[in-house]
Amino acid sequence: MITKVEDYSFKVQDLNLEKRTKGLSMFIRTRNGEDFLEEAIESHIQFLDELVVVYNRCTDDTEKILEKLMRKYKRIKVFDYVPKVYPPGSKKHIELPPDSKNSLVNYYNFALTRTTKTVVAKLDDDHIGLSKGLEKVTKVIREKNYEIGNEMFCFSGVNLASRNNEIGILKNNPFAGQGDHGFFKVNPETYFVHSPKFEVLNKVLQRKYHGMAYIHTKYLKKEEGFYVYDLEENPDSRYHKQRKKAQSSKELIKPEHLVNFCSAHRIFSKMFSWLPMPDKAALQRDRLALLDKQYDHKAIQDWISNYCK
């Protein structure tokens, strides 16, 4: 059964630390995510003990998809978050306090509080899981008996786009995930806080790179995924510029050519692998340095071929 949520304001005690049981959870926040939602869930569910999905202002088949998947998997919980959530890039997002029922930050924190396992990660409705990468990162966490301390097991993906009836990796923006996606153990300080740009996970975790784990299909969605930012209602949104940049990016890389394309950067990254860096910079360095060992171009090409059928 889908649970309707009419009102909510985040409190730290809602994390229910003492009641959490060992395991892996992910949580999805979605709005009109029908394009890839089902595949995102199906490609991740086998690696999880629990999946929480929260949706807001959906007018497509999102609800029908979730009802079907709830019947198939008992470990999925779904919530219809009724209050209007204002997107990043909007004036309302900047103005609203983080515990407002209409705040994006509060919405994210609600989704986090509905999870019941000790180790969690957020999942987007346009992330198609890569089995090899997901198996690797989740296996390590389970072998540690979910005791991962203050480390965030970060993973990343590749950005796919369609240009001139061809699908490939965006040349000017090949990678998705800059330390915002990863598994972490929930503690009293792991919740989302407000930034003028968007929501951010409170900076109390040490981010470390653990591999390539998904295909990012945002740019294959209708309007290349920018509909979620309510751009017509927000003429000053920075996402107008981002949309224009994305739409002007015409060049693609074939999946099998990505490692060679990044070769110069990879050599540079390996040369300075010993150098202490801020978490985000270290994650980007390690991603490039390990690309030839962890990147599964065949799985990505197979996905593209199936998608084009």
PyMOL commands that set and color helices and strands:
alter all, ss='L'
color gray80, all
select helices_A, chain A and resi 12-15+17-19+37-47+62-72+91-95+104-113+131-143+222-229+239-248+255-261+263-271+279-289+291-294+297-307
alter helices_A, ss='H'
color red, helices_A
select strands_A, chain A and resi 3-5+21-30+50-55+76-81+117-123+127-129+151-163+166-170+175-176+182-185+192-194+199-201+206-219+252-253
alter strands_A, ss='S'
color yellow, strands_A
deselect
rebuild
show_as cartoon
